[in-house]
Amino acid sequence: MADAAGAVGAAELLDRVAIEARWIADSGAGRIGLLADNTRAWAIADLALLATGRVNIPLPRHFGPQQLRHALDGTAVDAVLTDDPPLLLEAAPDLVPRCRSPHSGLMLLTRDREKLAPVALPPGTVKVTYTSGSTAEPRGVCLAGDTLAAVALSIAAIGRRLGLRRHLCLLPLATLLENIAGLYAGWLAGACCDLGTVAAGAIARGSLTPATLPGAIDRAAPESMILVPELLRLLVGATAGGWRAPAAKFIAVGGARVAPDLVDQATSAGLPVFEGYGLSECGSVVCLNLPGASRRGTVGRPLPHARLRVDARGEIHVAGPVMAGYVGGTHAPAWIATGDLGEFDDEGYLRVSGRLKNLLITSLGRNLSPEWIESELYAEPAIGQAVVFGEAREHVVALVAAAHPGVSAAAVTAAVQRANQRLPAYARIARHHLLHEPLSAATGLLTANGRPRRERILARHAAIIDQLYLENASAHITA
């Protein structure tokens, strides 16, 4: 493992984890939140908590005070390990700084367990991960150690087969995807996990300056990375300016729908990109495209640890090592209903078309997945964000944001028109509105990984959307 402080070998890492575990056990805390940057301190504390059997609740840095308080109270957290005590004290003034770990350097904050309302967790829970979700109060997913191990070992086998020796952790370690598929799987595969880039901290805070990302990757020279679609878009844009990822062998992309054209652009630019699919309730990744086993427009085949099926409605279900349940003690069924729509092709590759709950039914009776239409808009370099609407309407309209301030309104309009040419007539954008300010997680309109909070966006921009339909009706009348 490596970070800004240098490299730590496997034997030294395990020694530090053992010392940290004894210190945590002596603290008497039972359910412990973990909020820190992507450094060795986070990694050591995470492994030490796993070794002690304490319940670990990773707290994302992008959470606001309300969401942090929800996570702390929702799991009856009685202590937090952090490198940022003021942030926690703002969210939970009843936390009291106690002492600093002499090993990881993290501060231990505690609160009176007797004053906390009891919260049941499913038996075997060792980690509670909070989903990015579409509400102000994200849902806590409870995971057992066996589930974490099964998923990590399955992905580690891929890393060993591909000979991946250096992985760059760009996503926040509090994100289950990077925690399991990056950190754990990387260690089990014998790879060095690089935590040293400041870009990861900027991503965690939503303050990444796009121009700094290629340089951060150049300095780390990783053979593997995990990206969300927006980070992939930034790298594809950088390749247009001549940048190349010099050592990369495998770049996994997931967390949200990826436009096939964006993957094509990345591949053409020399980025070895492979789309995957997973969810917190299933311990992270369940499907993944791989070198020599990849199909365009799909998320790959199921990994060995997971079993998948698609029901009559088209909803994807997953079984195997899955969550123990949700916070509150609710136990998980054998098959997890994902809420995602999809289908398998004749060779077992899964194609994910969108979210069941987001399905639009137009006034003409057409069932449309907004993610499908949005992915075509996202494939246009001029478009940075896109959210479409059309429930109970004759046509689809869209709110779009330019990829960067230098993109003109005319360029965005031309991009929408090109995307429309790739869509059937019933799914084309009849009108669009160019947003002056991009949607953001800070304003509550996006989740942490960039997914739109559709109901909030609809409420915030209802007048604009209604005007788009009025303009479209007028155009049809005068045409």
C-alpha positions in Angstrom: 0.0 0.0 0.0 1.2 3.5 -0.7 0.1 7.0 0.1 1.6 10.5 0.3 3.6 9.3 3.3 5.3 6.5 1.3 4.9 2.8 0.9 4.0 0.2 3.5 4.7 -3.5 2.9 2.2 -6.3 3.6 3.9 -7.5 6.8 4.2 -3.9 8.2 0.6 -3.2 7.3 -0.6 -6.3 9.1 1.4 -5.3 12.2 -0.1 -1.9 12.2 -3.6 -3.3 11.8 -3.1 -5.6 14.8 -1.9 -2.7 17.0 -4.8 -0.5 15.9 -7.2 -3.4 16.5 -6.0 -3.8 20.1 -6.3 0.0 20.7 -9.9 0.0 19.3 -10.9 -3.0 21.4 -9.5 -1.2 24.5 -11.7 1.8 23.7 -14.8 -0.2 24.5 -16.7 1.2 21.5 -19.1 -1.1 19.7 -20.4 0.6 16.6 -17.8 2.9 15.1 -18.1 5.4 12.3 -15.1 6.0 10.0 -14.7 9.4 8.3 -11.2 10.1 6.8 -9.4 10.9 3.6 -8.1 8.1 1.3 -4.9 7.5 3.3 -3.3 4.6 5.1 -5.1 5.7 8.2 -8.5 4.9 6.7 -7.3 1.6 5.4 -5.6 0.6 8.7 -8.7 1.6 10.7 -11.0 -0.3 8.3 -9.1 -3.5 8.6 -8.7 -3.2 12.3 -12.4 -2.8 12.8 -12.9 -5.9 10.7 -10.4 -7.7 12.8 -12.2 -6.8 16.1 -15.6 -7.7 14.8 -16.9 -4.1 15.6 -19.6 -2.8 13.3 -17.9 -0.3 10.9 -20.0 2.5 9.4 -17.9 4.3 6.7 -19.1 7.9 6.5 -18.8 9.6 3.1 -17.3 13.1 3.1 -20.0 14.4 0.7 -22.7 13.8 3.3 -24.0 17.0 4.8 -24.7 17.5 8.5 -28.2 16.2 8.2 -27.1 13.0 6.4 -24.2 12.4 8.8 -26.6 12.7 11.8 -29.0 10.3 10.1 -26.2 7.8 9.7 -24.9 8.2 13.2 -28.3 8.0 14.9 -29.7 5.4 12.4 -27.1 2.9 13.5 -26.7 4.0 17.1 -23.0 4.8 16.5 -21.2 5.3 19.9 -17.8 6.4 18.5 -16.2 7.8 15.4 -12.7 7.6 14.1 -11.9 10.7 12.0 -9.2 13.0 10.6 -11.8 15.9 10.6 -13.4 16.2 14.1 -15.0 19.7 13.4 -17.1 18.1 10.6 -18.4 15.5 12.9 -19.0 17.9 15.8 -21.1 20.1 13.6 -23.3 17.2 12.7 -23.4 15.6 16.2 -22.5 18.0 19.0 -23.0 15.2 21.5 -19.8 13.6 20.3 -16.8 14.2 22.6 -13.2 14.0 21.5 -11.4 11.4 23.6 -7.9 10.6 22.3 -5.9 10.2 19.1 -4.7 6.8 17.9 -0.9 6.6 18.2 -0.8 4.4 15.2 -3.2 5.7 12.5 -3.4 9.2 13.9 -7.2 9.3 13.7 -9.1 11.0 16.5 -11.6 8.9 18.5 -14.8 10.8 19.3 -17.4 9.1 21.6 -20.9 9.7 22.9 -22.9 8.3 25.7 -24.3 4.9 24.7 -26.9 5.0 27.3 -28.6 8.1 25.7 -28.8 6.4 22.2 -32.0 4.9 21.0 -31.4 1.2 20.4 -31.2 0.2 16.8 -31.4 -3.5 15.7 -28.9 -4.8 13.1 -29.2 -8.1 11.3 -27.0 -10.9 12.9 -23.5 -11.0 11.5 -23.3 -7.3 10.4 -19.8 -6.0 10.4 -20.2 -3.1 8.0 -23.0 -0.7 7.3 -22.7 1.1 4.0 -25.0 4.0 3.2 -26.3 4.0 -0.4 -26.1 7.3 -2.4 -29.9 7.0 -2.8 -32.4 9.5 -4.1 -33.6 10.9 -0.8 -32.1 13.1 1.9 -31.9 10.1 4.2 -29.8 7.4 2.5 -30.5 3.8 3.4 -28.1 1.7 5.5 -27.1 -1.7 4.0 -25.8 -4.2 6.5 -23.1 -6.6 5.3 -21.6 -9.6 6.9 -17.9 -10.6 6.8 -18.5 -13.6 4.6 -20.2 -11.5 2.0 -17.3 -9.0 1.9 -14.8 -11.8 1.6 -16.7 -13.7 -1.2 -17.0 -10.6 -3.4 -13.5 -9.5 -2.8 -12.0 -12.9 -3.6 -14.1 -13.2 -6.8 -12.7 -9.9 -8.0 -9.2 -10.6 -6.8 -9.1 -13.7 -9.0 -9.6 -11.4 -12.0 -6.7 -9.2 -10.8 -4.4 -12.1 -10.5 -5.4 -13.5 -13.9 -4.7 -10.1 -15.6 -1.5 -9.6 -13.7 -2.5 -6.3 -12.1 0.2 -5.1 -9.8 -0.8 -1.5 -9.0 -4.3 -0.1 -8.4 -5.1 3.6 -7.9 -8.0 4.2 -5.5 -9.6 7.3 -7.0 -13.1 6.8 -5.6 -13.5 7.5 -1.9 -12.8 4.5 0.3 -16.1 5.1 2.0 -17.6 4.0 -1.3 -18.3 0.3 -1.1 -17.2 -0.2 -4.7 -13.7 1.1 -4.1 -13.5 -0.4 -0.6 -14.3 -4.0 -1.8 -13.4 -4.1 -5.5 -10.4 -1.8 -5.1 -8.8 -2.0 -1.7 -9.7 -5.5 -0.6 -9.5 -7.2 -4.0 -6.3 -5.4 -4.7 -4.7 -6.6 -1.5 -5.9 -10.2 -2.0 -4.5 -10.1 -5.6 -1.1 -9.0 -4.3 -1.3 -5.6 -5.9 -0.1 -2.3 -4.4 -3.1 0.0 -3.7 -2.1 3.6 -4.2 -3.9 6.1 -2.0 -1.5 8.9 -2.6 -3.4 11.2 -5.1 -5.1 14.4 -3.9 -7.6 13.8 -6.7 -9.4 11.2 -4.6 -10.0 13.7 -1.8 -11.3 16.3 -4.3 -13.6 13.7 -5.8 -14.9 12.8 -2.3 -15.7 16.5 -1.6 -17.1 17.2 -5.1 -14.3 19.8 -5.8 -12.2 18.0 -8.4 -10.7 20.3 -11.0 -10.9 18.2 -14.2 -7.5 19.4 -15.5 -5.7 17.8 -12.5 -7.0 14.3 -12.9 -4.8 13.2 -15.8 -1.7 14.5 -14.0 -2.7 12.6 -10.8 -3.0 9.4 -12.9 0.4 10.0 -14.6 2.1 10.4 -11.2 0.6 7.1 -9.9 1.1 5.1 -13.1 -1.6 2.6 -12.1 -2.4 -0.6 -14.0 -6.0 -0.6 -12.8 -8.6 2.0 -11.7 -12.3 2.1 -11.0 -14.3 5.0 -12.4 -17.8 6.4 -12.4 -19.0 7.6 -15.8 -18.3 11.3 -15.2 -14.6 10.5 -14.4 -14.4 8.5 -17.6 -15.9 11.4 -19.6 -13.1 13.6 -18.1 -10.4 11.2 -19.2 -11.9 10.8 -22.7 -11.9 14.6 -23.0 -8.2 14.7 -21.9 -7.3 12.2 -24.6 -8.6 14.6 -27.2 -5.9 17.0 -26.0 -3.2 14.3 -26.4 -3.2 12.7 -22.9 -2.7 8.9 -22.6 -2.9 6.6 -19.5 0.6 5.1 -19.8 0.4 2.0 -17.8 -3.3 1.2 -17.5 -4.3 -2.4 -18.3 -7.8 -2.5 -16.9 -10.2 0.4 -16.1 -13.6 -0.7 -14.7 -16.5 1.8 -15.0 -19.8 1.5 -13.1 -22.0 3.2 -10.6 -24.4 4.5 -13.2 -25.4 3.8 -16.8 -22.6 4.3 -19.3 -23.3 5.3 -22.9 -21.9 2.7 -25.3 -20.5 5.5 -27.5 -18.5 6.8 -24.5 -17.0 3.4 -24.0 -16.2 3.3 -27.8 -14.5 6.7 -27.6 -12.5 5.6 -24.6 -11.4 2.4 -26.3 -10.5 4.3 -29.5 -8.4 6.6 -27.4 -6.4 3.7 -25.9 -8.2 3.5 -22.6 -8.8 -0.2 -21.6 -12.4 0.4 -20.3 -14.7 -2.4 -19.2 -18.2 -1.7 -17.9 -19.6 -3.5 -14.9 -22.6 -3.6 -12.7 -23.4 -4.0 -9.0 -25.1 -2.6 -6.0 -24.5 -2.2 -2.3 -27.2 -4.7 -1.4 -25.1 -7.4 -3.2 -21.7 -6.4 -1.7 -20.7 -4.4 -4.8 -19.9 -5.9 -8.2 -21.9 -8.8 -9.6 -21.2 -8.5 -13.4 -18.2 -7.3 -15.3 -16.9 -7.2 -18.8 -13.3 -8.5 -19.1 -10.5 -8.6 -21.7 -11.5 -11.4 -24.1 -15.0 -11.6 -22.7 -16.6 -8.3 -23.4 -19.7 -7.2 -25.3 -20.6 -3.6 -26.3 -23.6 -2.2 -24.6 -23.6 -4.7 -21.8 -22.3 -4.9 -18.2 -20.7 -8.2 -18.8 -21.5 -11.7 -17.5 -22.2 -12.6 -13.8 -19.1 -13.1 -11.7 -18.6 -16.6 -10.2 -19.9 -15.6 -6.7 -23.3 -14.2 -8.0 -26.4 -15.7 -9.5 -28.7 -13.5 -11.6 -32.1 -13.8 -13.2 -34.6 -11.5 -14.9 -38.3 -11.7 -14.0 -41.4 -11.3 -16.3 -41.4 -7.5 -15.7 -37.7 -7.3 -16.8 -36.4 -6.7 -13.3 -33.0 -8.0 -12.4 -32.7 -10.2 -9.2 -29.4 -11.3 -7.6 -28.6 -14.2 -5.2 -25.5 -15.5 -3.6 -23.4 -13.5 -1.1 -25.8 -10.6 -0.5 -26.6 -8.2 2.3 -27.7 -9.4 5.7 -30.5 -6.8 5.6 -31.1 -3.1 6.2 -30.6 -1.0 9.3 -33.5 -1.6 11.6 -33.1 -5.4 11.6 -34.9 -6.2 8.3 -33.6 -9.4 6.9 -32.8 -9.8 3.3 -34.6 -12.3 1.1 -32.5 -15.0 -0.8 -33.0 -13.1 -4.0 -32.5 -9.3 -4.0 -34.8 -7.4 -6.3 -32.5 -4.7 -7.7 -35.1 -2.3 -9.1 -33.1 -2.3 -12.4 -34.4 -3.4 -15.8 -32.4 -5.6 -18.0 -32.1 -8.7 -20.2 -29.5 -11.4 -21.0 -28.4 -11.9 -24.5 -27.8 -15.3 -26.1 -24.2 -15.5 -24.7 -25.1 -14.6 -21.1 -24.1 -10.9 -21.2 -26.4 -8.6 -19.2 -27.8 -5.5 -20.7 -29.2 -2.9 -18.1 -31.7 -0.5 -19.6 -32.7 1.6 -16.6 -34.5 1.8 -13.3 -37.9 0.2 -12.9 -39.2 3.1 -10.8 -37.9 5.7 -13.4 -39.8 4.1 -16.3 -41.8 6.8 -18.2 -45.2 6.0 -19.7 -46.0 8.6 -22.2 -49.6 9.7 -23.0 -49.3 7.5 -26.2 -48.6 4.5 -24.0 -44.9 4.1 -24.8 -42.7 2.7 -21.9 -39.4 4.6 -22.0 -36.3 4.3 -19.8 -35.0 7.8 -19.2 -31.5 6.4 -18.7 -31.5 5.1 -22.2 -32.3 8.5 -23.7 -29.9 10.3 -21.4 -27.1 7.9 -22.3 -27.4 9.0 -25.9 -27.2 12.6 -24.9 -24.2 11.9 -22.6 -22.4 10.4 -25.6 -22.2 13.9 -27.1 -19.0 15.7 -25.9 -20.8 19.0 -25.7 -23.3 17.8 -23.1 -22.2 17.5 -19.5 -25.5 16.6 -17.9 -29.0 15.5 -19.1 -32.2 14.7 -17.4 -35.3 13.8 -19.4 -39.0 13.9 -18.5 -42.2 12.8 -20.3 -44.5 11.0 -17.8 -48.1 11.2 -19.2 -46.9 13.6 -21.9 -46.9 13.1 -25.6 -43.3 13.9 -26.1 -40.0 13.8 -24.1 -38.2 17.0 -23.0 -34.8 17.5 -21.4 -32.8 19.7 -19.1 -29.2 19.8 -20.2 -26.0 21.4 -19.1 -23.0 22.1 -21.2 -19.8 20.0 -20.7 -17.9 23.1 -19.8 -18.4 26.9 -19.9 -16.8 27.2 -23.4 -19.6 25.2 -25.1 -22.1 27.4 -26.8 -25.9 27.0 -26.8 -25.8 26.3 -30.5 -23.3 23.5 -29.9 -25.5 21.9 -27.3 -28.5 22.2 -29.7 -26.6 20.5 -32.4 -25.6 17.7 -29.9 -29.2 17.1 -29.0 -30.1 16.9 -32.6 -27.3 14.3 -33.3 -28.5 12.2 -30.3 -32.0 12.3 -31.6 -30.9 10.8 -34.9 -29.8 7.7 -32.9 -33.1 7.4 -31.2 -36.4 6.2 -32.6 -39.0 8.9 -33.3 -41.0 8.2 -30.1 -38.0 8.6 -27.8 -36.6 11.8 -29.3 -36.2 15.1 -27.4 -38.9 17.5 -28.6 -37.5 20.4 -26.6 -34.6 21.1 -24.3 -33.6 23.7 -21.9 -29.9 24.7 -21.3 -29.2 25.1 -17.6 -27.1 28.1 -16.6 -25.7 26.2 -13.6 -25.0 22.4 -13.6 -27.0 20.2 -11.3 -24.9 19.2 -8.2 -25.0 17.0 -5.1 -24.4 20.2 -3.1 -27.8 21.6 -4.1 -29.4 18.2 -3.4 -30.3 17.5 -7.1 -27.7 14.7 -7.7 -26.6 11.8 -5.6 -22.9 11.4 -4.8 -22.2 9.3 -7.9 -24.0 11.7 -10.2 -27.4 10.1 -10.5 -30.2 12.6 -10.8 -32.7 13.0 -8.0 -35.6 13.2 -10.5 -38.4 14.2 -8.2 -36.4 17.1 -6.7 -35.2 18.3 -10.2 -38.8 18.1 -11.4 -40.0 20.2 -8.4 -37.1 22.7 -8.7 -37.6 23.2 -12.5 -41.3 22.6 -12.9 -41.9 26.0 -14.5 -39.2 25.5 -17.0 -40.4 22.0 -17.9 -44.0 23.2 -18.3 -42.8 26.0 -20.6 -41.0 23.4 -22.8 -44.3 21.6 -23.3 -46.1 24.9 -24.0 -43.4 25.8 -26.6 -43.7 22.3 -28.2 -47.5 22.6 -28.4 -47.2 26.1 -30.0 -44.7 24.7 -32.5 -47.1 22.0 -33.5 -50.0 24.5 -33.8 -48.0 26.9 -36.1 -46.3 24.1 -38.1 
